[in-house]
Amino acid sequence: MTDATDTPGTIPGSITVHITDDESLIASSLATLLRLEDDIEVVGTSGTGEQLLEALATRPVPDVVVLDLHMPGIDGITTAEQALADHPGLAVLIVTSHARPRGLKRALAVGVRGFLPKTADANEFADAIRALKKGRKYIDQELAAAALDMEASPLTEREVEVLEQAGTGASVNDIAAAVHLAPGTARNYLSSAIAKTGAINRIDAFHKAREAGWI
């Protein structure tokens, strides 16, 4: 896991960036690529949302935060929501290996202005950071189109939570523990989600919901 680190000084006039990703290789590789840009300075990296929030509370706030969507502990969107509540002017770029329309909609709802898949190239990452610094949005075009075409999800947030856990192959007891519910309650949410997706079991419901962009 990446530890929170900061660069002592910054280049005058540069766009300051902090990268948060629990995969240290991805964080360091992206930092290396962005440091090749004359106008971008990576001033810190961290491995969890909690580390980022601590850095924002104790160190100079960067212009842009690049934030992984899926991390242990609090996820990228929850981290972004908390960071933006404390620092309303902060620009957040969410990156993910599993881009889904629902993730984009959740991110936009909390005030995130940038959303890219990790497959984007270095130029696109740099362009996104520059756009966010100027107060604009920068959203992956294919994902934006998919989000516009996506049917409204019939699933509640709790149903989504239990289905996401079901997709890992977890037992009902493990699903309940992961989402802090009683097993019977978790089972009821799973049954409701199965019915709404027209699936034959919880694994099938997970796949149907994912194909529809609901999770």
N, C-alpha and C positions, 0 to 999 in steps of 0.2 A: 504494500500500500504506500502511496506517495505521502511524504510528510510535508507539512506546510513550510515553504521556504520563500525568502524574499531576496531580491537584488538590492544592494545597498543604495544605489542611486539610479536616477532615470535620465534619459537623454532629453534635453530641453525641447519642448514642443512636440514630443512623441506621444502616441496614444498608449496609455498604460493598460496592461492586460494581466489578469490573474486567471490561471487555468486550474480547474478542479476536475479530477478524474481518478477513480480508484485504480485504474490500470496505469502503473507508473510509466510503462513503455510508451503508451499513447500520449500521456501528459508531457513527457520529456521530448518525444518526437515532434509534437505540435509546437512546443516551446522553441525547439531548435529551428523549425521551419519559419515560425513567425519572427524570430530574431534576425532572419535574413532580410526582412523588410526594413527600409531606412526609417520609416515613420512609426514603427510599432516596437514597443519595449515590453517584454514579459517581466513583470515585477514580482511574481509569486506563483507558486503551485501548491496544491493541496490534494489530499486523497479522499476527503469526505466532505459532505455538506457542513457538518459540525465544525471542521477545521476552517472552512471558508468563512463561516459566520464569525468565528473567533478572530480570524485575520482582519475582517472588515471592521470589527469592533475595536481593534487594538493598533491597526496600522493605517497609513494613508489609503483612502478608498480609490481603487483604480477606475479608469474610464469605462472599461468593459470587463465583464466576468464571462469566461467560457466555462460552461457547466455541463457535465455529463448528466444525461437523463436518469440512468439507472445506476444507483450506487448503494452500498450497504448503509444502514442507518436511514436518515431522511433522504428521500429521492431528490432529483434535480429540481423538479417543479416546486416541491415544498420548500426547498432551500431558497429558490428564487423568490418565492412569495415572502419569506421571512426577510431576506436581504433587501427586497424592494420596500418592504414596510419600514425598515430602518434607514434606508438610503434611497428615497424616491427617484433621484436622478440617475441611479445606476443603470447602465445598459447591460442586459443579460443575453448571451447567445447560448442556447441549448444545443448540445450535440448528442447524437445517439447512433448506436449500431442497429437499432430496431425502430425505425421511424414509422409511426402509426398516426393516422388522422386524429385519433382521440388525444394522443399526447400533444399534438400541435394545438388543438382547441383548448386543452387544459392550460398549456403554457401561455397562450394569448390571453386567456381569462385572468391570469394573475399579473399581467403586465410585461411579460417577456416579449422582446421585439425581434429576436433572431432565433432561427431554428434550422439546423443543417444536419444531414447524415454524416457520419464519420468518414464516409467514402468521398466526401467533397475534397477537391484538390487544394493545395496551398494557396493558390491565387483566390479561390472562392472564399476561403477562411479570411484571408486578408481583406478582401472586398467587403465581406460581411462586417468585420470589425470597424472598418472605415465608415460604412453606412450607419452603423449603430452610434458611433461617435458623433455623427452629424444629426442624430435624432430621428433617423429613418428606420424602417423595418427591413429585414432581410430574411425571407422565408424561401426554403427550397421549393422550386416551382412545381415539381411533380407531387410533392406532399401537399402543397396548398390546393392543387387541383383535386386531389383525392379527398381532402377535407371538405371541399365545397360539394362534392358529389355524394358524400357519405350520408346515408339515411340517419335520421335521428335515432339515437340508441334508446331501446326500451329498458335497458338495464340501469338499476340504481348503483350508486357508488359502492355500497356494500356487496351487491351481486358481482360487480366488477372485481372487487378485492378477493372474494372467495374463488372466482373463476381463475384469476391470475395465479393463485396458489394451486388450484386444481391442475393447471397446465404443467406444473412441475412433477405431477404424479403423486403428490402428497396425499396421505390419508385424511379422512374427515377430522380426526382428532388433531393432526398436525396443522391442517388448514385453520381450524378453530383457534389453536394456540397462536398461529402466525398473525391472525387478524384480531386477536383479543376478544373472541366470542365463545360462548358455550357451544359444545359440539352439536347439540340439538338445534341451536339457532343457526349455526353455520350450515347444517344439513338443510334447514328450511330455505336459506338463501340459495343454496345450490339447486334445490328442487325448483325454485321459482325461476332461476336463470336457465335451467334446462328447458322448462316449459316455454319461456319467452324466445329462446333460440330455436325451438323445434328439434332439439337434439335428443339422442337416445341415452346419453349418460354425461357425466360432468366433463370428461375429456373431450367428447364430441362437442359439447357446448363451448368449451374453451376455444376449439379450433374454428367453430362457426362464428363466434364472436370476434375472433381475431381476423378472420377473412372479411368480416363486415366492417372492420376498423373500429369496433367498439371497445377493444382493449389493446 
